[in-house]
Protein backbone atom coordinates (compact mmCIF):
# COMPACT_ATOMS: atom_id res chain seq x y z
CA UNK A 1 0.00 0.00 0.00
CA UNK A 2 2.89 2.37 0.57
CA UNK A 3 3.82 2.25 -3.12
CA UNK A 4 0.36 3.57 -3.98
CA UNK A 5 0.71 6.33 -1.39
CA UNK A 6 4.15 7.19 -2.79
CA UNK A 7 2.70 7.33 -6.29
CA UNK A 8 0.08 9.92 -5.30
CA UNK A 9 2.39 11.92 -3.00
CA UNK A 10 2.62 15.63 -3.82
CA UNK A 11 5.47 17.86 -2.71
CA UNK A 12 3.44 21.03 -2.06
CA UNK A 13 6.50 23.15 -1.22
CA UNK A 14 8.13 22.36 -4.58
CA UNK A 15 5.15 23.56 -6.63
CA UNK A 16 5.81 26.65 -8.72
CA UNK A 17 3.38 29.47 -9.43
CA UNK A 18 2.42 27.85 -12.72
CA UNK A 19 1.71 24.57 -10.92
CA UNK A 20 -0.61 26.35 -8.46
CA UNK A 21 -2.40 28.24 -11.23
CA UNK A 22 -2.92 24.98 -13.14
CA UNK A 23 -4.15 23.14 -10.06
CA UNK A 24 -6.59 25.87 -9.06
CA UNK A 25 -7.83 26.29 -12.64
CA UNK A 26 -8.39 22.55 -12.97
CA UNK A 27 -10.39 22.38 -9.73
CA UNK A 28 -12.50 25.44 -10.65
CA UNK A 29 -13.30 24.09 -14.14
CA UNK A 30 -14.18 20.70 -12.65
CA UNK A 31 -16.60 22.32 -10.20
CA UNK A 32 -18.17 24.45 -12.96
CA UNK A 33 -18.66 21.33 -15.09
CA UNK A 34 -20.38 19.54 -12.19
CA UNK A 35 -22.71 22.53 -11.73
CA UNK A 36 -23.44 22.61 -15.48
CA UNK A 37 -24.21 18.87 -15.58
CA UNK A 38 -26.52 19.12 -12.56
CA UNK A 39 -28.33 22.10 -14.13
CA UNK A 40 -28.74 20.45 -17.54
CA UNK A 41 -29.73 17.02 -16.28
CA UNK A 42 -32.28 18.26 -13.71
CA UNK A 43 -35.78 17.31 -14.93
CA UNK A 44 -37.18 20.63 -13.67
CA UNK A 45 -35.17 22.53 -16.34
CA UNK A 46 -36.21 20.33 -19.27
CA UNK A 47 -38.91 22.61 -20.70
CA UNK A 48 -36.73 25.70 -20.43
CA UNK A 49 -33.80 24.06 -22.21
CA UNK A 50 -35.98 22.35 -24.82
CA UNK A 51 -37.19 25.76 -25.99
CA UNK A 52 -33.63 26.58 -27.10
CA UNK A 53 -32.95 23.38 -29.06
CA UNK A 54 -33.58 24.93 -32.48
CA UNK A 55 -31.17 27.86 -32.11
CA UNK A 56 -28.36 26.32 -34.25
CA UNK A 57 -30.79 25.65 -37.11
CA UNK A 58 -32.15 29.22 -36.92
CA UNK A 59 -28.65 30.64 -37.42
CA UNK A 60 -28.11 28.43 -40.48
CA UNK A 61 -31.37 29.64 -42.05
CA UNK A 62 -30.32 33.29 -41.64
CA UNK A 63 -26.96 32.64 -43.30
CA UNK A 64 -28.53 30.76 -46.25
CA UNK A 65 -31.13 33.48 -46.85
CA UNK A 66 -28.44 36.15 -47.02
CA UNK A 67 -29.64 38.07 -43.97
CA UNK A 68 -26.61 40.11 -42.90
CA UNK A 69 -28.37 41.77 -39.98
CA UNK A 70 -28.84 38.45 -38.15
CA UNK A 71 -25.59 38.72 -36.23
N, CA, C and O of each residue as an XYZ file, in Angstrom:
284
protein
N       0.819     -1.202      0.000
C       0.000      0.000      0.000
C       0.857      1.258      0.000
O       0.420      2.301     -0.485
N       2.047      1.176      0.526
C       2.891      2.370      0.570
C       3.326      2.794     -0.837
O       3.563      3.979     -1.070
N       3.435      1.858     -1.767
C       3.818      2.247     -3.124
C       2.715      3.089     -3.774
O       3.001      4.006     -4.544
N       1.465      2.777     -3.464
C       0.361      3.569     -3.984
C       0.364      4.959     -3.350
O       0.122      5.950     -4.039
N       0.633      5.041     -2.066
C       0.713      6.334     -1.385
C       1.887      7.145     -1.921
O       1.777      8.362     -2.069
N       3.012      6.490     -2.214
C       4.153      7.190     -2.793
C       3.834      7.695     -4.196
O       4.302      8.760     -4.597
N       3.055      6.946     -4.927
C       2.700      7.333     -6.291
C       1.862      8.611     -6.300
O       2.050      9.465     -7.167
N       0.948      8.750     -5.355
C       0.079      9.916     -5.299
C       0.594     11.023     -4.382
O      -0.122     11.993     -4.136
N       1.803     10.899     -3.878
C       2.387     11.915     -2.997
C       2.672     13.185     -3.788
O       3.163     13.126     -4.916
N       2.362     14.338     -3.188
C       2.622     15.626     -3.816
C       3.508     16.454     -2.897
O       3.226     16.605     -1.708
N       4.571     16.981     -3.459
C       5.466     17.862     -2.708
C       4.956     19.290     -2.882
O       5.324     19.976     -3.836
N       4.101     19.737     -1.948
C       3.444     21.028     -2.061
C       4.425     22.194     -2.042
O       4.190     23.211     -2.693
N       5.521     22.055     -1.301
C       6.501     23.146     -1.223
C       7.266     23.320     -2.533
O       7.763     24.412     -2.809
N       7.370     22.281     -3.333
C       8.130     22.356     -4.581
C       7.293     22.872     -5.753
O       7.817     23.058     -6.852
N       6.013     23.102     -5.530
C       5.155     23.564     -6.629
C       5.450     25.021     -6.971
O       5.574     25.870     -6.088
N       5.559     25.291     -8.265
C       5.811     26.648     -8.725
C       4.492     27.396     -8.869
O       3.421     26.830     -8.653
N       4.577     28.661     -9.232
C       3.378     29.472     -9.433
C       2.519     28.891    -10.551
O       1.294     28.842    -10.440
N       3.166     28.454    -11.621
C       2.422     27.851    -12.723
C       1.719     26.565    -12.291
O       0.607     26.291    -12.741
N       2.345     25.783    -11.435
C       1.711     24.566    -10.916
C       0.461     24.915    -10.116
O      -0.569     24.258    -10.262
N       0.541     25.945     -9.270
C      -0.607     26.354     -8.459
C      -1.736     26.893     -9.330
O      -2.905     26.587     -9.097
N      -1.384     27.695    -10.332
C      -2.403     28.235    -11.232
C      -3.106     27.095    -11.959
O      -4.332     27.091    -12.077
N      -2.333     26.129    -12.446
C      -2.918     24.984    -13.140
C      -3.797     24.145    -12.237
O      -4.863     23.693    -12.655
N      -3.367     23.930    -11.007
C      -4.146     23.140    -10.060
C      -5.464     23.833     -9.716
O      -6.525     23.210     -9.727
N      -5.385     25.117     -9.412
C      -6.594     25.870     -9.058
C      -7.535     25.953    -10.247
O      -8.744     25.787    -10.090
N      -6.997     26.209    -11.440
C      -7.829     26.294    -12.637
C      -8.517     24.962    -12.934
O      -9.681     24.940    -13.332
N      -7.813     23.872    -12.746
C      -8.395     22.549    -12.967
C      -9.538     22.275    -11.995
O     -10.582     21.761    -12.396
N      -9.352     22.609    -10.740
C     -10.395     22.383     -9.734
C     -11.613     23.270    -10.009
O     -12.749     22.810     -9.887
N     -11.391     24.531    -10.376
C     -12.504     25.441    -10.654
C     -13.297     24.968    -11.873
O     -14.527     24.961    -11.844
N     -12.607     24.576    -12.938
C     -13.297     24.091    -14.137
C     -14.061     22.810    -13.833
O     -15.175     22.629    -14.324
N     -13.486     21.921    -13.036
C     -14.177     20.696    -12.652
C     -15.468     21.017    -11.902
O     -16.507     20.415    -12.171
N     -15.408     21.959    -10.965
C     -16.604     22.321    -10.204
C     -17.655     22.981    -11.099
O     -18.848     22.722    -10.943
N     -17.224     23.832    -12.034
C     -18.170     24.447    -12.961
C     -18.834     23.403    -13.864
O     -20.016     23.524    -14.183
N     -18.091     22.393    -14.270
C     -18.662     21.329    -15.088
C     -19.685     20.524    -14.294
O     -20.721     20.144    -14.839
N     -19.415     20.259    -13.022
C     -20.379     19.544    -12.185
C     -21.660     20.356    -12.059
O     -22.757     19.807    -12.165
N     -21.527     21.664    -11.832
C     -22.710     22.529    -11.728
C     -23.485     22.524    -13.045
O     -24.714     22.443    -13.040
N     -22.773     22.609    -14.175
C     -23.441     22.613    -15.480
C     -24.169     21.295    -15.726
O     -25.296     21.306    -16.220
N     -23.557     20.166    -15.396
C     -24.207     18.868    -15.580
C     -25.446     18.745    -14.704
O     -26.475     18.246    -15.159
N     -25.365     19.190    -13.460
C     -26.518     19.116    -12.561
C     -27.645     19.996    -13.097
O     -28.809     19.595    -13.060
N     -27.317     21.187    -13.594
C     -28.330     22.099    -14.130
C     -28.999     21.511    -15.370
O     -30.223     21.550    -15.494
N     -28.203     20.970    -16.280
C     -28.742     20.455    -17.540
C     -29.525     19.162    -17.333
O     -30.538     18.950    -17.999
N     -29.092     18.317    -16.450
C     -29.732     17.019    -16.275
C     -30.875     17.034    -15.268
O     -31.498     15.996    -15.048
N     -31.169     18.167    -14.655
C     -32.279     18.259    -13.713
C     -33.600     18.278    -14.491
O     -33.779     19.124    -15.367
N     -34.511     17.378    -14.192
C     -35.776     17.311    -14.935
C     -36.593     18.607    -14.882
O     -37.363     18.887    -15.801
N     -36.437     19.383    -13.837
C     -37.176     20.634    -13.673
C     -36.832     21.638    -14.783
O     -37.671     22.465    -15.141
N     -35.617     21.578    -15.329
C     -35.168     22.529    -16.345
C     -35.405     22.046    -17.770
O     -34.990     22.712    -18.719
N     -36.059     20.912    -17.939
C     -36.211     20.332    -19.267
C     -36.968     21.244    -20.220
O     -36.506     21.472    -21.339
N     -38.115     21.770    -19.813
C     -38.914     22.612    -20.701
C     -38.165     23.890    -21.092
O     -38.228     24.318    -22.244
N     -37.473     24.484    -20.155
C     -36.730     25.705    -20.434
C     -35.622     25.458    -21.452
O     -35.435     26.257    -22.369
N     -34.888     24.362    -21.300
C     -33.796     24.060    -22.210
C     -34.291     23.545    -23.553
O     -33.651     23.782    -24.577
N     -35.415     22.846    -23.565
C     -35.981     22.348    -24.821
C     -36.404     23.489    -25.731
O     -36.395     23.331    -26.952
N     -36.774     24.638    -25.167
C     -37.194     25.762    -25.991
C     -36.027     26.345    -26.794
O     -36.255     27.058    -27.771
N     -34.809     26.064    -26.410
C     -33.632     26.583    -27.102
C     -33.006     25.584    -28.072
O     -31.950     25.872    -28.634
N     -33.616     24.429    -28.286
C     -32.947     23.383    -29.058
C     -32.851     23.683    -30.548
O     -32.066     23.038    -31.244
N     -33.613     24.628    -31.058
C     -33.579     24.930    -32.485
C     -32.703     26.139    -32.820
O     -32.685     26.572    -33.972
N     -31.996     26.679    -31.871
C     -31.173     27.864    -32.113
C     -30.100     27.614    -33.182
O     -29.934     28.477    -34.044
N     -29.367     26.506    -33.187
C     -28.362     26.318    -34.250
C     -28.976     26.282    -35.648
O     -28.369     26.791    -36.590
N     -30.152     25.702    -35.805
C     -30.788     25.653    -37.106
C     -31.279     27.031    -37.538
O     -31.266     27.339    -38.729
N     -31.709     27.861    -36.601
C     -32.150     29.219    -36.925
C     -30.999     30.048    -37.480
O     -31.195     30.819    -38.419
N     -29.812     29.904    -36.922
C     -28.654     30.638    -37.415
C     -28.303     30.207    -38.827
O     -27.937     31.050    -39.647
N     -28.403     28.918    -39.139
C     -28.111     28.427    -40.483
C     -29.094     28.988    -41.497
O     -28.700     29.312    -42.617
N     -30.364     29.111    -41.131
C     -31.369     29.641    -42.046
C     -31.089     31.106    -42.369
O     -31.287     31.525    -43.509
N     -30.639     31.887    -41.404
C     -30.320     33.288    -41.640
C     -29.142     33.421    -42.599
O     -29.150     34.287    -43.475
N     -28.139     32.578    -42.441
C     -26.962     32.638    -43.304
C     -27.337     32.264    -44.737
O     -26.901     32.925    -45.679
N     -28.135     31.218    -44.913
C     -28.535     30.759    -46.247
C     -29.416     31.777    -46.959
O     -29.351     31.889    -48.183
N     -30.235     32.518    -46.227
C     -31.131     33.484    -46.855
C     -30.417     34.792    -47.190
O     -30.982     35.645    -47.874
N     -29.196     34.955    -46.720
C     -28.439     36.153    -47.020
C     -28.717     37.307    -46.075
O     -28.374     38.449    -46.382
N     -29.320     37.037    -44.950
C     -29.637     38.073    -43.971
C     -28.346     38.472    -43.251
O     -27.810     37.689    -42.466
N     -27.847     39.673    -43.510
C     -26.607     40.110    -42.904
C     -26.827     40.788    -41.567
O     -25.873     41.011    -40.823
N     -28.064     41.117    -41.252
C     -28.369     41.773    -39.978
C     -28.655     40.768    -38.875
O     -29.014     41.174    -37.770
N     -28.511     39.478    -39.129
C     -28.835     38.454    -38.151
C     -27.733     38.180    -37.158
O     -27.819     37.212    -36.403
N     -26.712     38.991    -37.134
C     -25.593     38.719    -36.225
C     -25.891     39.082    -34.839
O     -25.045     38.911    -33.961
